[in-house]
Amino acid sequence: LRFSPDFSEKPGPEQDEVKLQNASKQIVQTAILQAVQQVSQESQQKERRTNSSMSLQLERGKLTKKHEKK
């Protein structure tokens, strides 16, 4: 984080306000990043489950067709 020179010259309460604002921004950014990562992981897991489910269905379909041919 970069602070412009005038922040260090301001009186205490205003400097505290700036610190609070920066801390709030950091908290929000962290929360958003974590939420995005969680959604990404969940969608990847869902995709894996869908793919493995489709593979099982395809395999079952092949087995059924083999039995029907006989």
Predicted model as a PDB file, atoms N, CA, C, CB and O in Angstrom, pLDDT in the B-factor column:
MODEL        1                                                                  
ATOM      1  N   LEU A   1       0.840  -1.183   0.000  1.00 54.00           N  
ATOM      2  CA  LEU A   1       0.000   0.000   0.000  1.00 54.00           C  
ATOM      3  C   LEU A   1       0.883   1.243   0.000  1.00 54.00           C  
ATOM      4  CB  LEU A   1      -0.955   0.000   1.217  1.00 54.00           C  
ATOM      5  O   LEU A   1       1.907   1.301   0.681  1.00 54.00           O  
ATOM      6  N   ARG A   2       0.472   2.207  -0.759  1.00 55.00           N  
ATOM      7  CA  ARG A   2       1.238   3.453  -0.802  1.00 55.00           C  
ATOM      8  C   ARG A   2       0.451   4.544  -0.099  1.00 55.00           C  
ATOM      9  CB  ARG A   2       1.562   3.866  -2.265  1.00 55.00           C  
ATOM     10  O   ARG A   2      -0.756   4.686  -0.296  1.00 55.00           O  
ATOM     11  N   PHE A   3       1.141   5.300   0.710  1.00 57.00           N  
ATOM     12  CA  PHE A   3       0.518   6.431   1.364  1.00 57.00           C  
ATOM     13  C   PHE A   3       1.099   7.699   0.772  1.00 57.00           C  
ATOM     14  CB  PHE A   3       0.723   6.381   2.899  1.00 57.00           C  
ATOM     15  O   PHE A   3       2.315   7.825   0.631  1.00 57.00           O  
ATOM     16  N   SER A   4       0.236   8.634   0.427  1.00 56.00           N  
ATOM     17  CA  SER A   4       0.755   9.906  -0.060  1.00 56.00           C  
ATOM     18  C   SER A   4       1.280  10.690   1.144  1.00 56.00           C  
ATOM     19  CB  SER A   4      -0.350  10.718  -0.836  1.00 56.00           C  
ATOM     20  O   SER A   4       0.820  10.473   2.266  1.00 56.00           O  
ATOM     21  N   PRO A   5       2.217  11.579   0.932  1.00 56.00           N  
ATOM     22  CA  PRO A   5       2.889  12.273   2.038  1.00 56.00           C  
ATOM     23  C   PRO A   5       1.932  13.009   2.975  1.00 56.00           C  
ATOM     24  CB  PRO A   5       3.883  13.253   1.484  1.00 56.00           C  
ATOM     25  O   PRO A   5       2.211  13.133   4.167  1.00 56.00           O  
ATOM     26  N   ASP A   6       0.800  13.502   2.444  1.00 55.00           N  
ATOM     27  CA  ASP A   6      -0.087  14.296   3.294  1.00 55.00           C  
ATOM     28  C   ASP A   6      -0.764  13.449   4.377  1.00 55.00           C  
ATOM     29  CB  ASP A   6      -1.145  14.979   2.440  1.00 55.00           C  
ATOM     30  O   ASP A   6      -1.214  14.001   5.381  1.00 55.00           O  
ATOM     31  N   PHE A   7      -0.848  12.124   4.201  1.00 51.00           N  
ATOM     32  CA  PHE A   7      -1.462  11.287   5.235  1.00 51.00           C  
ATOM     33  C   PHE A   7      -0.660  11.345   6.530  1.00 51.00           C  
ATOM     34  CB  PHE A   7      -1.577   9.834   4.751  1.00 51.00           C  
ATOM     35  O   PHE A   7      -1.240  11.413   7.614  1.00 51.00           O  
ATOM     36  N   SER A   8       0.649  11.319   6.430  1.00 53.00           N  
ATOM     37  CA  SER A   8       1.481  11.304   7.634  1.00 53.00           C  
ATOM     38  C   SER A   8       1.426  12.650   8.360  1.00 53.00           C  
ATOM     39  CB  SER A   8       2.935  10.957   7.274  1.00 53.00           C  
ATOM     40  O   SER A   8       1.740  12.724   9.548  1.00 53.00           O  
ATOM     41  N   GLU A   9       1.034  13.708   7.659  1.00 55.00           N  
ATOM     42  CA  GLU A   9       0.980  15.034   8.272  1.00 55.00           C  
ATOM     43  C   GLU A   9      -0.387  15.300   8.907  1.00 55.00           C  
ATOM     44  CB  GLU A   9       1.292  16.113   7.229  1.00 55.00           C  
ATOM     45  O   GLU A   9      -0.525  16.253   9.674  1.00 55.00           O  
ATOM     46  N   LYS A  10      -1.385  14.491   8.609  1.00 55.00           N  
ATOM     47  CA  LYS A  10      -2.727  14.733   9.139  1.00 55.00           C  
ATOM     48  C   LYS A  10      -2.786  14.372  10.620  1.00 55.00           C  
ATOM     49  CB  LYS A  10      -3.777  13.925   8.349  1.00 55.00           C  
ATOM     50  O   LYS A  10      -2.004  13.554  11.105  1.00 55.00           O  
ATOM     51  N   PRO A  11      -3.715  14.989  11.323  1.00 61.00           N  
ATOM     52  CA  PRO A  11      -3.873  14.663  12.743  1.00 61.00           C  
ATOM     53  C   PRO A  11      -4.342  13.226  12.954  1.00 61.00           C  
ATOM     54  CB  PRO A  11      -4.858  15.624  13.394  1.00 61.00           C  
ATOM     55  O   PRO A  11      -4.838  12.592  12.022  1.00 61.00           O  
ATOM     56  N   GLY A  12      -4.191  12.714  14.162  1.00 72.00           N  
ATOM     57  CA  GLY A  12      -4.480  11.338  14.520  1.00 72.00           C  
ATOM     58  C   GLY A  12      -5.800  10.778  14.038  1.00 72.00           C  
ATOM     59  O   GLY A  12      -5.796   9.758  13.348  1.00 72.00           O  
ATOM     60  N   PRO A  13      -6.937  11.388  14.361  1.00 80.00           N  
ATOM     61  CA  PRO A  13      -8.221  10.790  13.981  1.00 80.00           C  
ATOM     62  C   PRO A  13      -8.367  10.567  12.478  1.00 80.00           C  
ATOM     63  CB  PRO A  13      -9.346  11.665  14.460  1.00 80.00           C  
ATOM     64  O   PRO A  13      -8.902   9.541  12.057  1.00 80.00           O  
ATOM     65  N   GLU A  14      -7.903  11.503  11.673  1.00 89.00           N  
ATOM     66  CA  GLU A  14      -8.005  11.329  10.217  1.00 89.00           C  
ATOM     67  C   GLU A  14      -7.082  10.212   9.743  1.00 89.00           C  
ATOM     68  CB  GLU A  14      -7.662  12.646   9.486  1.00 89.00           C  
ATOM     69  O   GLU A  14      -7.433   9.459   8.835  1.00 89.00           O  
ATOM     70  N   GLN A  15      -5.930  10.104  10.341  1.00 91.00           N  
ATOM     71  CA  GLN A  15      -4.996   9.030   9.990  1.00 91.00           C  
ATOM     72  C   GLN A  15      -5.593   7.681  10.391  1.00 91.00           C  
ATOM     73  CB  GLN A  15      -3.615   9.245  10.682  1.00 91.00           C  
ATOM     74  O   GLN A  15      -5.454   6.698   9.664  1.00 91.00           O  
ATOM     75  N   ASP A  16      -6.254   7.637  11.539  1.00 93.00           N  
ATOM     76  CA  ASP A  16      -6.923   6.406  11.969  1.00 93.00           C  
ATOM     77  C   ASP A  16      -8.028   6.030  10.987  1.00 93.00           C  
ATOM     78  CB  ASP A  16      -7.503   6.569  13.391  1.00 93.00           C  
ATOM     79  O   ASP A  16      -8.223   4.854  10.680  1.00 93.00           O  
ATOM     80  N   GLU A  17      -8.744   7.030  10.502  1.00 94.00           N  
ATOM     81  CA  GLU A  17      -9.820   6.789   9.526  1.00 94.00           C  
ATOM     82  C   GLU A  17      -9.252   6.168   8.252  1.00 94.00           C  
ATOM     83  CB  GLU A  17     -10.563   8.110   9.191  1.00 94.00           C  
ATOM     84  O   GLU A  17      -9.837   5.240   7.693  1.00 94.00           O  
ATOM     85  N   VAL A  18      -8.126   6.675   7.804  1.00 95.00           N  
ATOM     86  CA  VAL A  18      -7.482   6.126   6.615  1.00 95.00           C  
ATOM     87  C   VAL A  18      -7.061   4.680   6.863  1.00 95.00           C  
ATOM     88  CB  VAL A  18      -6.263   6.981   6.213  1.00 95.00           C  
ATOM     89  O   VAL A  18      -7.239   3.821   5.999  1.00 95.00           O  
ATOM     90  N   LYS A  19      -6.509   4.416   8.034  1.00 96.00           N  
ATOM     91  CA  LYS A  19      -6.095   3.050   8.374  1.00 96.00           C  
ATOM     92  C   LYS A  19      -7.296   2.113   8.392  1.00 96.00           C  
ATOM     93  CB  LYS A  19      -5.381   3.023   9.739  1.00 96.00           C  
ATOM     94  O   LYS A  19      -7.224   0.988   7.898  1.00 96.00           O  
ATOM     95  N   LEU A  20      -8.400   2.584   8.963  1.00 96.00           N  
ATOM     96  CA  LEU A  20      -9.618   1.772   9.000  1.00 96.00           C  
ATOM     97  C   LEU A  20     -10.145   1.492   7.596  1.00 96.00           C  
ATOM     98  CB  LEU A  20     -10.695   2.470   9.831  1.00 96.00           C  
ATOM     99  O   LEU A  20     -10.555   0.374   7.285  1.00 96.00           O  
ATOM    100  N   GLN A  21     -10.130   2.518   6.759  1.00 96.00           N  
ATOM    101  CA  GLN A  21     -10.600   2.334   5.380  1.00 96.00           C  
ATOM    102  C   GLN A  21      -9.731   1.320   4.646  1.00 96.00           C  
ATOM    103  CB  GLN A  21     -10.599   3.677   4.624  1.00 96.00           C  
ATOM    104  O   GLN A  21     -10.246   0.451   3.942  1.00 96.00           O  
ATOM    105  N   ASN A  22      -8.436   1.427   4.807  1.00 97.00           N  
ATOM    106  CA  ASN A  22      -7.529   0.486   4.147  1.00 97.00           C  
ATOM    107  C   ASN A  22      -7.725  -0.931   4.669  1.00 97.00           C  
ATOM    108  CB  ASN A  22      -6.075   0.919   4.346  1.00 97.00           C  
ATOM    109  O   ASN A  22      -7.718  -1.890   3.899  1.00 97.00           O  
ATOM    110  N   ALA A  23      -7.901  -1.057   5.985  1.00 97.00           N  
ATOM    111  CA  ALA A  23      -8.124  -2.382   6.569  1.00 97.00           C  
ATOM    112  C   ALA A  23      -9.438  -2.962   6.048  1.00 97.00           C  
ATOM    113  CB  ALA A  23      -8.140  -2.306   8.122  1.00 97.00           C  
ATOM    114  O   ALA A  23      -9.512  -4.149   5.732  1.00 97.00           O  
ATOM    115  N   SER A  24     -10.465  -2.136   5.958  1.00 97.00           N  
ATOM    116  CA  SER A  24     -11.768  -2.586   5.443  1.00 97.00           C  
ATOM    117  C   SER A  24     -11.650  -3.057   3.998  1.00 97.00           C  
ATOM    118  CB  SER A  24     -12.810  -1.455   5.544  1.00 97.00           C  
ATOM    119  O   SER A  24     -12.199  -4.094   3.628  1.00 97.00           O  
ATOM    120  N   LYS A  25     -10.938  -2.296   3.195  1.00 97.00           N  
ATOM    121  CA  LYS A  25     -10.741  -2.691   1.791  1.00 97.00           C  
ATOM    122  C   LYS A  25     -10.030  -4.038   1.707  1.00 97.00           C  
ATOM    123  CB  LYS A  25      -9.932  -1.615   1.030  1.00 97.00           C  
ATOM    124  O   LYS A  25     -10.395  -4.891   0.898  1.00 97.00           O  
ATOM    125  N   GLN A  26      -9.009  -4.223   2.548  1.00 97.00           N  
ATOM    126  CA  GLN A  26      -8.241  -5.470   2.549  1.00 97.00           C  
ATOM    127  C   GLN A  26      -9.130  -6.646   2.946  1.00 97.00           C  
ATOM    128  CB  GLN A  26      -7.036  -5.364   3.508  1.00 97.00           C  
ATOM    129  O   GLN A  26      -9.054  -7.720   2.350  1.00 97.00           O  
ATOM    130  N   ILE A  27      -9.975  -6.436   3.959  1.00 98.00           N  
ATOM    131  CA  ILE A  27     -10.891  -7.495   4.406  1.00 98.00           C  
ATOM    132  C   ILE A  27     -11.857  -7.870   3.289  1.00 98.00           C  
ATOM    133  CB  ILE A  27     -11.675  -7.046   5.660  1.00 98.00           C  
ATOM    134  O   ILE A  27     -12.099  -9.051   3.040  1.00 98.00           O  
ATOM    135  N   VAL A  28     -12.403  -6.871   2.625  1.00 97.00           N  
ATOM    136  CA  VAL A  28     -13.346  -7.126   1.535  1.00 97.00           C  
ATOM    137  C   VAL A  28     -12.656  -7.856   0.388  1.00 97.00           C  
ATOM    138  CB  VAL A  28     -13.962  -5.807   1.033  1.00 97.00           C  
ATOM    139  O   VAL A  28     -13.207  -8.813  -0.155  1.00 97.00           O  
ATOM    140  N   GLN A  29     -11.474  -7.421   0.019  1.00 97.00           N  
ATOM    141  CA  GLN A  29     -10.737  -8.073  -1.068  1.00 97.00           C  
ATOM    142  C   GLN A  29     -10.447  -9.533  -0.728  1.00 97.00           C  
ATOM    143  CB  GLN A  29      -9.420  -7.325  -1.353  1.00 97.00           C  
ATOM    144  O   GLN A  29     -10.583 -10.414  -1.578  1.00 97.00           O  
ATOM    145  N   THR A  30     -10.048  -9.781   0.512  1.00 97.00           N  
ATOM    146  CA  THR A  30      -9.756 -11.145   0.941  1.00 97.00           C  
ATOM    147  C   THR A  30     -11.015 -12.004   0.889  1.00 97.00           C  
ATOM    148  CB  THR A  30      -9.165 -11.150   2.360  1.00 97.00           C  
ATOM    149  O   THR A  30     -10.978 -13.141   0.420  1.00 97.00           O  
ATOM    150  N   ALA A  31     -12.131 -11.455   1.373  1.00 97.00           N  
ATOM    151  CA  ALA A  31     -13.388 -12.198   1.373  1.00 97.00           C  
ATOM    152  C   ALA A  31     -13.833 -12.524  -0.054  1.00 97.00           C  
ATOM    153  CB  ALA A  31     -14.479 -11.397   2.098  1.00 97.00           C  
ATOM    154  O   ALA A  31     -14.294 -13.634  -0.324  1.00 97.00           O  
ATOM    155  N   ILE A  32     -13.697 -11.570  -0.956  1.00 97.00           N  
ATOM    156  CA  ILE A  32     -14.082 -11.798  -2.351  1.00 97.00           C  
ATOM    157  C   ILE A  32     -13.190 -12.862  -2.974  1.00 97.00           C  
ATOM    158  CB  ILE A  32     -14.001 -10.488  -3.165  1.00 97.00           C  
ATOM    159  O   ILE A  32     -13.682 -13.753  -3.667  1.00 97.00           O  
ATOM    160  N   LEU A  33     -11.894 -12.780  -2.738  1.00 97.00           N  
ATOM    161  CA  LEU A  33     -10.954 -13.762  -3.271  1.00 97.00           C  
ATOM    162  C   LEU A  33     -11.289 -15.162  -2.773  1.00 97.00           C  
ATOM    163  CB  LEU A  33      -9.519 -13.395  -2.885  1.00 97.00           C  
ATOM    164  O   LEU A  33     -11.290 -16.117  -3.550  1.00 97.00           O  
ATOM    165  N   GLN A  34     -11.572 -15.284  -1.488  1.00 97.00           N  
ATOM    166  CA  GLN A  34     -11.914 -16.592  -0.928  1.00 97.00           C  
ATOM    167  C   GLN A  34     -13.208 -17.123  -1.529  1.00 97.00           C  
ATOM    168  CB  GLN A  34     -12.039 -16.505   0.594  1.00 97.00           C  
ATOM    169  O   GLN A  34     -13.311 -18.315  -1.817  1.00 97.00           O  
ATOM    170  N   ALA A  35     -14.196 -16.252  -1.723  1.00 97.00           N  
ATOM    171  CA  ALA A  35     -15.470 -16.676  -2.303  1.00 97.00           C  
ATOM    172  C   ALA A  35     -15.281 -17.156  -3.737  1.00 97.00           C  
ATOM    173  CB  ALA A  35     -16.487 -15.530  -2.259  1.00 97.00           C  
ATOM    174  O   ALA A  35     -15.854 -18.169  -4.138  1.00 97.00           O  
ATOM    175  N   VAL A  36     -14.482 -16.430  -4.505  1.00 97.00           N  
ATOM    176  CA  VAL A  36     -14.223 -16.821  -5.889  1.00 97.00           C  
ATOM    177  C   VAL A  36     -13.508 -18.171  -5.936  1.00 97.00           C  
ATOM    178  CB  VAL A  36     -13.384 -15.744  -6.610  1.00 97.00           C  
ATOM    179  O   VAL A  36     -13.847 -19.025  -6.756  1.00 97.00           O  
ATOM    180  N   GLN A  37     -12.530 -18.365  -5.068  1.00 96.00           N  
ATOM    181  CA  GLN A  37     -11.805 -19.642  -5.026  1.00 96.00           C  
ATOM    182  C   GLN A  37     -12.744 -20.788  -4.647  1.00 96.00           C  
ATOM    183  CB  GLN A  37     -10.632 -19.565  -4.023  1.00 96.00           C  
ATOM    184  O   GLN A  37     -12.655 -21.884  -5.202  1.00 96.00           O  
ATOM    185  N   GLN A  38     -13.642 -20.525  -3.698  1.00 96.00           N  
ATOM    186  CA  GLN A  38     -14.565 -21.574  -3.265  1.00 96.00           C  
ATOM    187  C   GLN A  38     -15.514 -21.964  -4.399  1.00 96.00           C  
ATOM    188  CB  GLN A  38     -15.369 -21.108  -2.035  1.00 96.00           C  
ATOM    189  O   GLN A  38     -15.744 -23.148  -4.645  1.00 96.00           O  
ATOM    190  N   VAL A  39     -16.058 -20.965  -5.085  1.00 96.00           N  
ATOM    191  CA  VAL A  39     -16.962 -21.247  -6.203  1.00 96.00           C  
ATOM    192  C   VAL A  39     -16.223 -22.014  -7.294  1.00 96.00           C  
ATOM    193  CB  VAL A  39     -17.554 -19.937  -6.774  1.00 96.00           C  
ATOM    194  O   VAL A  39     -16.769 -22.943  -7.887  1.00 96.00           O  
ATOM    195  N   SER A  40     -14.988 -21.624  -7.553  1.00 94.00           N  
ATOM    196  CA  SER A  40     -14.187 -22.307  -8.569  1.00 94.00           C  
ATOM    197  C   SER A  40     -13.964 -23.770  -8.195  1.00 94.00           C  
ATOM    198  CB  SER A  40     -12.838 -21.599  -8.755  1.00 94.00           C  
ATOM    199  O   SER A  40     -14.120 -24.659  -9.032  1.00 94.00           O  
ATOM    200  N   GLN A  41     -13.600 -24.017  -6.939  1.00 94.00           N  
ATOM    201  CA  GLN A  41     -13.374 -25.391  -6.489  1.00 94.00           C  
ATOM    202  C   GLN A  41     -14.655 -26.212  -6.570  1.00 94.00           C  
ATOM    203  CB  GLN A  41     -12.833 -25.401  -5.057  1.00 94.00           C  
ATOM    204  O   GLN A  41     -14.633 -27.364  -7.004  1.00 94.00           O  
ATOM    205  N   GLU A  42     -15.771 -25.617  -6.152  1.00 94.00           N  
ATOM    206  CA  GLU A  42     -17.045 -26.343  -6.174  1.00 94.00           C  
ATOM    207  C   GLU A  42     -17.454 -26.684  -7.600  1.00 94.00           C  
ATOM    208  CB  GLU A  42     -18.146 -25.517  -5.496  1.00 94.00           C  
ATOM    209  O   GLU A  42     -17.959 -27.777  -7.855  1.00 94.00           O  
ATOM    210  N   SER A  43     -17.241 -25.761  -8.527  1.00 92.00           N  
ATOM    211  CA  SER A  43     -17.626 -26.040  -9.913  1.00 92.00           C  
ATOM    212  C   SER A  43     -16.721 -27.113 -10.525  1.00 92.00           C  
ATOM    213  CB  SER A  43     -17.567 -24.751 -10.759  1.00 92.00           C  
ATOM    214  O   SER A  43     -17.178 -27.916 -11.338  1.00 92.00           O  
ATOM    215  N   GLN A  44     -15.430 -27.132 -10.135  1.00 90.00           N  
ATOM    216  CA  GLN A  44     -14.527 -28.176 -10.620  1.00 90.00           C  
ATOM    217  C   GLN A  44     -14.937 -29.538 -10.072  1.00 90.00           C  
ATOM    218  CB  GLN A  44     -13.075 -27.861 -10.227  1.00 90.00           C  
ATOM    219  O   GLN A  44     -14.912 -30.537 -10.791  1.00 90.00           O  
ATOM    220  N   GLN A  45     -15.310 -29.574  -8.806  1.00 89.00           N  
ATOM    221  CA  GLN A  45     -15.751 -30.836  -8.205  1.00 89.00           C  
ATOM    222  C   GLN A  45     -17.031 -31.323  -8.873  1.00 89.00           C  
ATOM    223  CB  GLN A  45     -15.972 -30.670  -6.686  1.00 89.00           C  
ATOM    224  O   GLN A  45     -17.183 -32.514  -9.144  1.00 89.00           O  
ATOM    225  N   LYS A  46     -17.941 -30.405  -9.136  1.00 86.00           N  
ATOM    226  CA  LYS A  46     -19.199 -30.774  -9.785  1.00 86.00           C  
ATOM    227  C   LYS A  46     -18.920 -31.319 -11.180  1.00 86.00           C  
ATOM    228  CB  LYS A  46     -20.159 -29.559  -9.859  1.00 86.00           C  
ATOM    229  O   LYS A  46     -19.535 -32.297 -11.608  1.00 86.00           O  
ATOM    230  N   GLU A  47     -17.990 -30.681 -11.887  1.00 85.00           N  
ATOM    231  CA  GLU A  47     -17.635 -31.123 -13.239  1.00 85.00           C  
ATOM    232  C   GLU A  47     -17.040 -32.528 -13.200  1.00 85.00           C  
ATOM    233  CB  GLU A  47     -16.639 -30.136 -13.891  1.00 85.00           C  
ATOM    234  O   GLU A  47     -17.350 -33.367 -14.046  1.00 85.00           O  
ATOM    235  N   ARG A  48     -16.176 -32.776 -12.204  1.00 84.00           N  
ATOM    236  CA  ARG A  48     -15.582 -34.115 -12.077  1.00 84.00           C  
ATOM    237  C   ARG A  48     -16.652 -35.162 -11.812  1.00 84.00           C  
ATOM    238  CB  ARG A  48     -14.536 -34.138 -10.952  1.00 84.00           C  
ATOM    239  O   ARG A  48     -16.638 -36.242 -12.402  1.00 84.00           O  
ATOM    240  N   ARG A  49     -17.582 -34.834 -10.916  1.00 81.00           N  
ATOM    241  CA  ARG A  49     -18.666 -35.782 -10.612  1.00 81.00           C  
ATOM    242  C   ARG A  49     -19.514 -36.037 -11.846  1.00 81.00           C  
ATOM    243  CB  ARG A  49     -19.549 -35.252  -9.464  1.00 81.00           C  
ATOM    244  O   ARG A  49     -19.894 -37.178 -12.109  1.00 81.00           O  
ATOM    245  N   THR A  50     -19.815 -34.996 -12.602  1.00 82.00           N  
ATOM    246  CA  THR A  50     -20.615 -35.143 -13.820  1.00 82.00           C  
ATOM    247  C   THR A  50     -19.888 -36.010 -14.832  1.00 82.00           C  
ATOM    248  CB  THR A  50     -20.934 -33.770 -14.432  1.00 82.00           C  
ATOM    249  O   THR A  50     -20.489 -36.891 -15.447  1.00 82.00           O  
ATOM    250  N   ASN A  51     -18.592 -35.761 -15.007  1.00 80.00           N  
ATOM    251  CA  ASN A  51     -17.810 -36.544 -15.967  1.00 80.00           C  
ATOM    252  C   ASN A  51     -17.744 -38.011 -15.564  1.00 80.00           C  
ATOM    253  CB  ASN A  51     -16.398 -35.975 -16.090  1.00 80.00           C  
ATOM    254  O   ASN A  51     -17.899 -38.891 -16.411  1.00 80.00           O  
ATOM    255  N   SER A  52     -17.514 -38.286 -14.280  1.00 80.00           N  
ATOM    256  CA  SER A  52     -17.421 -39.680 -13.860  1.00 80.00           C  
ATOM    257  C   SER A  52     -18.797 -40.342 -13.938  1.00 80.00           C  
ATOM    258  CB  SER A  52     -16.850 -39.781 -12.425  1.00 80.00           C  
ATOM    259  O   SER A  52     -18.888 -41.531 -14.246  1.00 80.00           O  
ATOM    260  N   SER A  53     -19.844 -39.608 -13.670  1.00 78.00           N  
ATOM    261  CA  SER A  53     -21.197 -40.154 -13.779  1.00 78.00           C  
ATOM    262  C   SER A  53     -21.517 -40.495 -15.236  1.00 78.00           C  
ATOM    263  CB  SER A  53     -22.234 -39.153 -13.220  1.00 78.00           C  
ATOM    264  O   SER A  53     -22.108 -41.533 -15.531  1.00 78.00           O  
ATOM    265  N   MET A  54     -21.116 -39.604 -16.133  1.00 76.00           N  
ATOM    266  CA  MET A  54     -21.356 -39.854 -17.561  1.00 76.00           C  
ATOM    267  C   MET A  54     -20.549 -41.063 -18.026  1.00 76.00           C  
ATOM    268  CB  MET A  54     -20.991 -38.605 -18.408  1.00 76.00           C  
ATOM    269  O   MET A  54     -21.037 -41.865 -18.822  1.00 76.00           O  
ATOM    270  N   SER A  55     -19.327 -41.197 -17.538  1.00 80.00           N  
ATOM    271  CA  SER A  55     -18.499 -42.347 -17.907  1.00 80.00           C  
ATOM    272  C   SER A  55     -19.147 -43.640 -17.449  1.00 80.00           C  
ATOM    273  CB  SER A  55     -17.093 -42.220 -17.305  1.00 80.00           C  
ATOM    274  O   SER A  55     -19.174 -44.626 -18.185  1.00 80.00           O  
ATOM    275  N   LEU A  56     -19.673 -43.632 -16.223  1.00 77.00           N  
ATOM    276  CA  LEU A  56     -20.351 -44.819 -15.713  1.00 77.00           C  
ATOM    277  C   LEU A  56     -21.570 -45.154 -16.570  1.00 77.00           C  
ATOM    278  CB  LEU A  56     -20.770 -44.612 -14.250  1.00 77.00           C  
ATOM    279  O   LEU A  56     -21.813 -46.319 -16.885  1.00 77.00           O  
ATOM    280  N   GLN A  57     -22.324 -44.140 -16.941  1.00 76.00           N  
ATOM    281  CA  GLN A  57     -23.512 -44.369 -17.757  1.00 76.00           C  
ATOM    282  C   GLN A  57     -23.126 -44.928 -19.121  1.00 76.00           C  
ATOM    283  CB  GLN A  57     -24.311 -43.069 -17.921  1.00 76.00           C  
ATOM    284  O   GLN A  57     -23.795 -45.817 -19.648  1.00 76.00           O  
ATOM    285  N   LEU A  58     -22.050 -44.403 -19.685  1.00 76.00           N  
ATOM    286  CA  LEU A  58     -21.593 -44.908 -20.983  1.00 76.00           C  
ATOM    287  C   LEU A  58     -21.164 -46.362 -20.864  1.00 76.00           C  
ATOM    288  CB  LEU A  58     -20.430 -44.052 -21.525  1.00 76.00           C  
ATOM    289  O   LEU A  58     -21.504 -47.186 -21.713  1.00 76.00           O  
ATOM    290  N   GLU A  59     -20.415 -46.678 -19.805  1.00 75.00           N  
ATOM    291  CA  GLU A  59     -19.972 -48.059 -19.597  1.00 75.00           C  
ATOM    292  C   GLU A  59     -21.172 -48.987 -19.421  1.00 75.00           C  
ATOM    293  CB  GLU A  59     -19.042 -48.152 -18.369  1.00 75.00           C  
ATOM    294  O   GLU A  59     -21.205 -50.078 -19.991  1.00 75.00           O  
ATOM    295  N   ARG A  60     -22.141 -48.562 -18.645  1.00 74.00           N  
ATOM    296  CA  ARG A  60     -23.339 -49.374 -18.448  1.00 74.00           C  
ATOM    297  C   ARG A  60     -24.069 -49.573 -19.765  1.00 74.00           C  
ATOM    298  CB  ARG A  60     -24.271 -48.725 -17.416  1.00 74.00           C  
ATOM    299  O   ARG A  60     -24.585 -50.654 -20.050  1.00 74.00           O  
ATOM    300  N   GLY A  61     -24.103 -48.522 -20.559  1.00 74.00           N  
ATOM    301  CA  GLY A  61     -24.754 -48.610 -21.870  1.00 74.00           C  
ATOM    302  C   GLY A  61     -24.059 -49.608 -22.765  1.00 74.00           C  
ATOM    303  O   GLY A  61     -24.719 -50.365 -23.478  1.00 74.00           O  
ATOM    304  N   LYS A  62     -22.739 -49.624 -22.741  1.00 70.00           N  
ATOM    305  CA  LYS A  62     -21.970 -50.570 -23.556  1.00 70.00           C  
ATOM    306  C   LYS A  62     -22.237 -51.995 -23.097  1.00 70.00           C  
ATOM    307  CB  LYS A  62     -20.459 -50.259 -23.481  1.00 70.00           C  
ATOM    308  O   LYS A  62     -22.402 -52.901 -23.915  1.00 70.00           O  
ATOM    309  N   LEU A  63     -22.277 -52.185 -21.788  1.00 61.00           N  
ATOM    310  CA  LEU A  63     -22.536 -53.529 -21.262  1.00 61.00           C  
ATOM    311  C   LEU A  63     -23.928 -54.000 -21.671  1.00 61.00           C  
ATOM    312  CB  LEU A  63     -22.396 -53.549 -19.724  1.00 61.00           C  
ATOM    313  O   LEU A  63     -24.113 -55.153 -22.059  1.00 61.00           O  
ATOM    314  N   THR A  64     -24.883 -53.118 -21.582  1.00 59.00           N  
ATOM    315  CA  THR A  64     -26.261 -53.474 -21.942  1.00 59.00           C  
ATOM    316  C   THR A  64     -26.340 -53.846 -23.418  1.00 59.00           C  
ATOM    317  CB  THR A  64     -27.229 -52.307 -21.632  1.00 59.00           C  
ATOM    318  O   THR A  64     -26.998 -54.821 -23.782  1.00 59.00           O  
ATOM    319  N   LYS A  65     -25.667 -53.067 -24.270  1.00 59.00           N  
ATOM    320  CA  LYS A  65     -25.696 -53.347 -25.709  1.00 59.00           C  
ATOM    321  C   LYS A  65     -25.040 -54.686 -26.027  1.00 59.00           C  
ATOM    322  CB  LYS A  65     -24.996 -52.226 -26.484  1.00 59.00           C  
ATOM    323  O   LYS A  65     -25.502 -55.411 -26.908  1.00 59.00           O  
ATOM    324  N   LYS A  66     -23.967 -55.016 -25.314  1.00 56.00           N  
ATOM    325  CA  LYS A  66     -23.292 -56.304 -25.546  1.00 56.00           C  
ATOM    326  C   LYS A  66     -24.243 -57.452 -25.218  1.00 56.00           C  
ATOM    327  CB  LYS A  66     -21.993 -56.415 -24.689  1.00 56.00           C  
ATOM    328  O   LYS A  66     -24.305 -58.436 -25.955  1.00 56.00           O  
ATOM    329  N   HIS A  67     -24.975 -57.331 -24.129  1.00 54.00           N  
ATOM    330  CA  HIS A  67     -25.911 -58.385 -23.734  1.00 54.00           C  
ATOM    331  C   HIS A  67     -27.069 -58.510 -24.734  1.00 54.00           C  
ATOM    332  CB  HIS A  67     -26.460 -58.105 -22.326  1.00 54.00           C  
ATOM    333  O   HIS A  67     -27.576 -59.603 -24.985  1.00 54.00           O  
ATOM    334  N   GLU A  68     -27.474 -57.365 -25.298  1.00 59.00           N  
ATOM    335  CA  GLU A  68     -28.592 -57.389 -26.243  1.00 59.00           C  
ATOM    336  C   GLU A  68     -28.192 -58.067 -27.540  1.00 59.00           C  
ATOM    337  CB  GLU A  68     -29.086 -55.971 -26.526  1.00 59.00           C  
ATOM    338  O   GLU A  68     -29.030 -58.694 -28.188  1.00 59.00           O  
ATOM    339  N   LYS A  69     -26.926 -57.955 -27.935  1.00 54.00           N  
ATOM    340  CA  LYS A  69     -26.473 -58.540 -29.201  1.00 54.00           C  
ATOM    341  C   LYS A  69     -26.524 -60.071 -29.174  1.00 54.00           C  
ATOM    342  CB  LYS A  69     -25.049 -58.075 -29.513  1.00 54.00           C  
ATOM    343  O   LYS A  69     -26.739 -60.701 -30.210  1.00 54.00           O  
ATOM    344  N   LYS A  70     -26.332 -60.656 -28.024  1.00 51.00           N  
ATOM    345  CA  LYS A  70     -26.266 -62.116 -27.911  1.00 51.00           C  
ATOM    346  C   LYS A  70     -27.563 -62.772 -28.178  1.00 51.00           C  
ATOM    347  CB  LYS A  70     -25.797 -62.515 -26.573  1.00 51.00           C  
ATOM    348  O   LYS A  70     -27.658 -63.998 -28.119  1.00 51.00           O  
TER     349      LYS A  70                                                      
ENDMDL                                                                          
END                                                                             
